[in-house]
Structures are given as C-alpha cells and as structure tokens.
Amino acid sequence: MRVLVLNAGSSSLKSSLYELDEPVPQSPAAPLWEGRVEWEEPFSNVRLRAKRHGYPQLEKQPAIQSERDATGYLLQTLWDGPARVLANPAEVDVVGHRVVHGGAKYSEPTLVTTEVKEEIRRLSAFAPEHNPAEVDGIETAERIFKSQPQVAVFDTAFHQSMPMHTFIYPGPYAWYERGIRRYGFHGISHQYCAARTAEILNKDLESLRIVTCHLGHGCSLAAVQDGRSVDTTMGFTPLEGLMMGSRSGTIDPGIFIHLLRKENYSADRLEEVLNRESGLLGVSGVSDDMRHILAAASKGNSRARLAFDAFIHRLRQYLGAMIASLDGVDALAFTAGIGENSPEVRAEACAGFEFLGLKLDGQKNAASPVDCDIASPDSAVRVVVVAAREDWAIAQACWRLARSA
C-alpha cells in the first residue's frame, strides 16, 4: 500500500510517500519520496525541494500564484521529472493529512467526507494559521487523487483521553459549553514519541510514565501514562504553556487587559505580538532559533542568555507539572528540532531533576544521538532522544484505517 502524507502549513507544505506491507513495523521506514515547497506572498519567492530515496535532491523556484498551485506543483514531481517514483497519480492508494485542530469531536484518524471538511473549516476559528491551509491541501489532493481515500489525522486527537478536570478552564462553565477548553496539540508527535520511547527501552508502553518533550519552534510537553495522554501544556490554542520560538506561552491574562485598555492594542495586534514577536525572539531580540540564541549568548549577549535562561526556567516548571500529573516519572523523551539537537537544553532541563535520581551520560548527551537512551546506567529515570517522525506516524494511521475499512 502506497501512502502519501501531506503536512500543510500557512507558508509551506511537507510531503512524503511510503510503501507499506503487512505487518507494518513500529520502527520508522525510509520514505520512497520526500518533498517540500515554501512560499511567501505574493509568491515572488517560492522554493521547491523533492527527492526520491537514494537519489540527489531536485531544487526549483517555480512561478506559482497560490498555495494550491504550490501544492499541485510539488505533488506533480511524484510522477514527472527527475525525482519521480510513480507512473501516475493512480498509484497512490491513500492520502493522509495532518490536521492541527480536530476539536472535541475527533479522537481517531478519520476518513475525510464533506461533513469532516466542514468541521475542520469551522474549527479554523481556533487555529486560523493551520486549519484553512489543511482544507486547501485536502481539496487539492481530492482533485489530483480523484478516487483514493483521504484521511485526516488530528493533532488534538491524542489528548482527548485527558480527564475533564485537566482540560476544563477555571472560568464560567458556560465557556466549556461553548467549546472553550484545553485541547492540546502536537498529539501526533507525542503519541509517536511515547511509543518509540517504549520500543527503545524495550519496555511495555502501558507500564511506563513518560513525559514527552516536543521542543521545536513550537513547544509542548505531554504526560503519558498507560500509553494515553493525561495532561499537556498547550490548551485552547497552541499559545498556552512553554516559552517558544516566537510565541509567548502562558502569561498573566491581566497583561492582555492592560494592553487593550491602556496601550490601545487591537485584538489583531495582540495576536500578532503573542504569536510572532514573543518567546525567544521577543526576549532576546536576536532570533527565534535556539541555535542562534546559544551562539549569541556564548559571545556575551546578555539578552540572548536571558532568553535561554527563561526558556529553561519555564521548561523545568512544566516538566515538574507533568511529573506531578503522573505521580512520578520513568522516562523523559526529547524530540523535534531543539529536543533532538540541543545538548545544552537537555542538560539544563534534566539538571533540575537530579533529586529524582536522574543522571545524564554527559558524553552521550553531547553527541545528540537519536533514538537512543542518553541516561547514565545508574539513573533512576531514563532519558531518551527520539527522532521526530510525524509523517511516519500519519502513514501508519492511514494504513490501519484503510485496512480496517
């Protein structure tokens, strides 16, 4: 079964093609083909990259006029040009889509219907930078792959197992009745990371209490017990929780009232500041990229050092909260760009929990190995670095759903 995975964002689309046989391995397989297209409105700067496994990468700057054009142009490289791996679109069996917000309705991967598309579109009010692009991706794929099933895999689904006392906000109960509650995000990554951690440790997933740490430009933690999410740091939107690349994470809501009343902020300006001008970028004034923050801090930039220290402080705070939700912890798992590649962040985060008997192997940590336990042999808590493979997790979910249909 050939499964095509699409991960659409507001200014980019990532895609990969897998060929799966029964039984599907838990360990990730290499894709037959990978592609990415990035654009900036008014589409004067477009970059497309595509490669088939074992061959050099194709790079182009095509002339396009819309996001849908960009998606169609990328997918065409599957069967046309030097990166092609298919004879025609009909050789794809199922198309899987990452959808950021599925609300409370969807707790499993779901076949896309008109009703499902309308619900994803309705939920765009909660995820305006993601859901509209994902609907565009679905509709473009429907036009290209006319008879193949489309599957929506929701980032919020994994967290639907959280108990109500965890996801309700302490405001008026009427908020909850109107859908204002904590949903959590990065669920595809957290679910895969927890399962992969158990595999790396050669343990039964249901026997472990794991805190999964998805640390990238967007950051979130999840408390995973018996293979199920029982708590997470993101909430009604991806703004809640940890300090991130350019997002603030949780701050006193009284600040919003002050800015609206005293600084003449509009709702749109407030949204722009919280999503794009805060976090590492806002505090440091240097960058939203942890690599640049660390480089600047090493050269004596005090605001870059402040941004790093604030990031670690918030990370330790929320790690403590997740561990408390689990009544203890057996393993920490780090994934995504910062989680996989920053030994400094892992070391500082773990240093706050040495009182639990957590001990890192400094040499292993410095090497940043992926899919590896980097804790010392005598550590009471295992520490695992897991390569982020959301695309593979989506492909697995599509295969299981297609086989059961």
Phi, psi and omega in degrees: 000126177265121182245122176262130181247130177241131178235094186267137174236185184287337181222016179200162173221126173253144181212153177208153181238127179241150172244116187246137174241163179271135355278151179284127180289151174288321179292139186293139175265158177284139177289151173292329186207145175224144178213156177209136173230135180236146181215159174228126177296142005271047174065031175277343182229100182237134179232128180238134176229135177213145178208148171257153187303125176088002181236158180299158182279138173271132176232132180216162172235080185286156175271114180227165185240351184202167176300320181293323174299317181299316179298312180298320180295318179296311184295332179297333180291348175297325184234005182220121179107182187292341180267005188295144177230355181235158174278328182194168183299334183295345180282352172277132183267325182206147180241125179252140182236129169284126177239124188292312187242117176248004180062204181271352188281326189249117179244003180217160171304142192224136173297134182282126174234176176301319179297317180295317178299319180295323178292319177298320178295318179298321181285358175300334177298332180268338181221068188293339180270353186238302187303319178299320178295326181287325174296318176301316179297319179297313183292325175295316179295324179297324180288326183277315182254081196294324185250353183281143177293143175251136182237130174264125176245117192264135178291337181273345190298317185300329184274001179291349177277355180296140176292155186301322181295343178275323186262352179277141176273148180278047172253196177300141180300334178300333175301311181300319180296338178262011176089007178271102183203175177276130179251322185079154182220185185057024186297325179298316180294314182297317181296314179296316183299318179295315180295320180292324177299314178300320180295316180297321181277356182057046180236158173286125182306321183287355178262357189249146167254113188237135167257114179267133186242097176272102184242104177222217173294321167259144186229139172203158176243155173222141173264117186243120179231132183058029180079007184240145176286126177247349177194157177203169187265328177283159188229242180297325175226171177287008179278337185284152170103228188296156166295139186232192183300304177230005176260147185288328195073195184291126172223166182301120179296344175297335176297321181296317180298317179299313182294323179291321184275317191258336184249007178058033176288141168269166177299321180295319180293320179298316178299318180298315181296313184292327183268328191236352185233016185242204177061215180304317181296312183296317182285317186280326189070008185254305189191163170262007184255123183301327179299317180289325177299312181295321179296317180293320179297323180293341179262009174096009179287112187290326180287328175294318177297320178298317179298317179297313182297321178294321178300314180294319179301312180294320180298315178296319178306309185284331172299317177300320180294318180293320179296320177297322179295335180266355187057038180129181182207139176258331183206143166255138179232125181254133180214172181077180194307308179286315182302322181277329195245355182248096176297330180297315180295315180298316182296314182291322178296315183288332181300334179286354185233025176295335179294344176271003183086015179280127180225123176275149166275107186302320181293315178296317181299318181298331181280348182048054177287145178260153182055051186212145173276121183250012176280155174294153180305328183265011179290138178282344179234129177280147178233120188238138172257124184240127176294127179293126180221058178302323181298318179293319178297320178294318179300316178300316181297320180294319180299314181296318181293317181295323181290330182272347184289000000 
